[in-house]
Amino acid sequence: MAMRISPSLNAVLRLLGGVLVIAATSLGVFYLVMQPPLGDLGHMAQSLSLTALVSGLIGYAAYRFGWMERFPGLRWTLLGGYALASLLTFFNVWVTARLMFASQHDLLLGTILLLFAGGIAMVLGVFISNTVTDRIRSLEAAARQIQAGDLSARVPVSGKDEVADLARTFNQMATRLQEAEAKQRELDALRRDLVAWAGHDLRTPLTGIRVLVEALADGIIGDPETSQRYLQQAKKQTDLLAFLVEDLFIVSQLEAGGIPLNLEPASLSDLISDTLESFSAQAAGQEVGLEGSVSTGVDTVMMDVQRIGRVLNNLVGNALRHTPAGGRVTVQAAPDGEAVRVTVSDTGEGILDTDLPHVFKRFYRGEKSRSRKTGGSGLGLAIAKGIVEAHGGQIRVDSSPGEGARFIFTLSKKTDLSSKNREGD
């Protein structure tokens, strides 16, 4: 098992190693360049060792006692670091020169030059440090905006250093927070819509059932034929209630991340034929033409028959609701490369441009009245979209006001879905 070194010990080892490397390198360069006698080399080694020891102790003391952490700002911390480095530079060179220079004049001149060089280094250090502190101030200002609730705050990214990496990470965090807030707002809206939907759409069939059952239970209806008609009406309301509850159940599965599918090779043409037959009486009652066509090469498709049947029912039912008497609803299926394209079109009033981006949203209805006769539950198209996408397909709508609507979805003939969408996996 590898031994882990604490951060403080690691910092001390880096300081000690750096001092030793610099001292050894300086002695090596001195020997190679000057070729001094052994006596002078020994004196130089002693002076460098002394100054290196003192510099190392001062640097460790600054780290150990947190001298650099006592400043009121990063700018002053950097300035303090530059000052300490300049002082240690002055100390190292001056002591070595004091030991090596024979001339007092040269020592004084060297001292003045060292003071000048240290001052220039301090000024340049402060000037360059501004680039770091200004970028950190931008980060701080953006963080305060985020804290105040402005999630659109971003930081300009410049450079390739750690501060630039921090700015990029900050911007990514802000983007994630903004997305999370938008998602939360959407969920809150969905909850409010769900309450409104449950309060209206579920209450309507329940109220009808209660009225019919109370009439039968109170013995108000004595005629067997009328009683049978009431029972049939109650059954229709019960079927409607079951349909709405099933819608809600599918929506909850969509919220949970997927719809379980029972995939099997099946005939899409037979499914379309069954769908048209189930709506034929309703279409005849509305005086709307209902027809379909399936091109060769469509069958067979790997799909969940019940779920795709639900998609067709939702799209055809939606088309019939929005097609006036004398209009026509058409269902067509044709091969589309490795997929199958199904089109449900009508000659109804069409969809407004402002409504087109929202037609597949849950609980959305183009008309503001919540009439079931024209508006549906607001879940049918959202459920259709969820089922098609669970099959790996896509769904879209083309429409213009007064020119009807065309809902088009595709299903891959080689569906390969993850196990989370398969029942029994």
Number of C-alpha atoms within 10 A of each C-alpha: 3 4 5 7 9 8 9 11 10 12 14 16 12 12 15 17 12 12 17 16 10 13 17 14 12 15 16 13 11 15 16 10 9 10 11 13 9 10 9 13 17 13 14 21 17 13 20 21 16 15 20 19 16 15 20 19 14 14 18 16 12 15 15 12 10 11 14 18 13 10 14 9 12 16 17 16 16 21 20 17 17 20 17 17 17 20 15 20 17 19 17 19 17 19 16 19 19 18 13 14 14 10 10 10 10 13 18 14 10 18 18 12 13 19 15 12 14 20 15 12 16 21 13 12 16 16 13 12 16 14 10 15 16 12 18 18 11 16 21 13 15 23 19 13 15 17 10 9 10 14 20 13 18 22 21 12 15 12 8 8 8 9 17 18 14 15 21 17 13 18 21 13 14 21 16 13 15 17 13 12 13 12 12 12 12 12 13 12 13 16 12 12 16 15 11 13 20 16 11 15 18 17 13 15 20 16 12 16 21 13 14 20 15 12 14 17 10 8 10 10 15 9 10 9 10 12 18 13 13 19 16 13 15 20 13 15 20 16 13 17 19 14 12 20 14 12 18 17 12 20 19 13 14 17 11 9 12 18 23 20 21 15 20 12 14 15 15 22 21 12 16 22 15 14 19 21 14 12 16 16 12 14 22 12 10 16 15 20 17 21 14 16 13 18 12 10 11 19 19 14 21 20 24 19 19 12 21 19 18 17 22 20 20 19 22 22 18 18 24 26 17 21 23 16 15 11 18 20 25 18 24 17 24 19 19 15 9 12 17 22 20 23 21 21 23 28 21 23 16 20 20 13 11 9 13 16 11 14 20 22 16 18 20 20 20 16 10 8 9 16 13 13 9 15 17 19 22 21 23 26 23 22 24 23 19 24 25 19 17 20 23 15 18 17 20 15 17 14 19 14 12 12 14 21 23 22 19 19 21 23 24 20 19 13 16 11 13 9 11 13 17 15 11 9 8
